[in-house]
Amino acid sequence: MIRIGHGYDVHRFCENRDLILGGVKIDYEMGLLGHSDADVLLHAVCDSLLGAAALGDIGKHFPDSDDRYKGIDSMVLLKKVAELISEKGFRVVNIDATVIAQKPKIGSFTDAMAENIASVCGISPDRVNVKATTEENLGFTGRCEGISSHAVCLIETTNS
């Protein structure tokens, strides 16, 4: 059996934080506000995987009311999600994600982001695609107020 999942996340910019996307630290004047490291890309990927496996969403498993997750590296969260879907009898087939940001330009980092995601999910990098786009100065991302991300994934049962 195969299943598809979709995830979406958004975080606003803030000062005095590192900007982390796909597990990659990007040199930029602002970071993203959040309980964890606010890695909007990995949060969307987590939600897509959890959704495909009918396991809820990232907030259900890692609530922002739980101090254990304060400042946590989202690569750790993705690893836990990969373990959860494996325990439910699924494996990741592929992941496709889009980061929406007017600034900074992140196209040169997308391969490293894809490699990080693939490594944690136990799949080859050619099964993960990360894209970057702007919104042509429209909306909150276009006004440089934050960054959003969408992700879709395909998972399959491990006993097929």
Rosetta blueprint (number, residue, H / E / L):
1 M L
2 I E
3 R E
4 I E
5 G E
6 H E
7 G E
8 Y E
9 D E
10 V E
11 H E
12 R E
13 F E
14 C E
15 E L
16 N L
17 R L
18 D L
19 L E
20 I E
21 L E
22 G L
23 G L
24 V E
25 K E
26 I E
27 D L
28 Y L
29 E L
30 M L
31 G E
32 L E
33 L L
34 G L
35 H L
36 S L
37 D L
38 A L
39 D L
40 V H
41 L H
42 L H
43 H H
44 A H
45 V H
46 C H
47 D H
48 S H
49 L H
50 L H
51 G H
52 A H
53 A L
54 A L
55 L L
56 G L
57 D L
58 I H
59 G H
60 K H
61 H H
62 F L
63 P L
64 D L
65 S L
66 D L
67 D H
68 R H
69 Y H
70 K L
71 G L
72 I L
73 D L
74 S H
75 M H
76 V H
77 L H
78 L H
79 K H
80 K H
81 V H
82 A H
83 E H
84 L H
85 I H
86 S H
87 E H
88 K L
89 G L
90 F E
91 R E
92 V E
93 V E
94 N E
95 I E
96 D E
97 A E
98 T E
99 V E
100 I E
101 A L
102 Q L
103 K L
104 P L
105 K L
106 I L
107 G H
108 S H
109 F H
110 T H
111 D H
112 A H
113 M H
114 A H
115 E H
116 N H
117 I H
118 A H
119 S H
120 V H
121 C H
122 G L
123 I L
124 S L
125 P H
126 D H
127 R H
128 V E
129 N E
130 V E
131 K E
132 A E
133 T E
134 T L
135 E L
136 E L
137 N L
138 L L
139 G H
140 F H
141 T H
142 G H
143 R L
144 C L
145 E L
146 G E
147 I E
148 S E
149 S E
150 H E
151 A E
152 V E
153 C E
154 L E
155 I E
156 E E
157 T E
158 T L
159 N L
160 S L
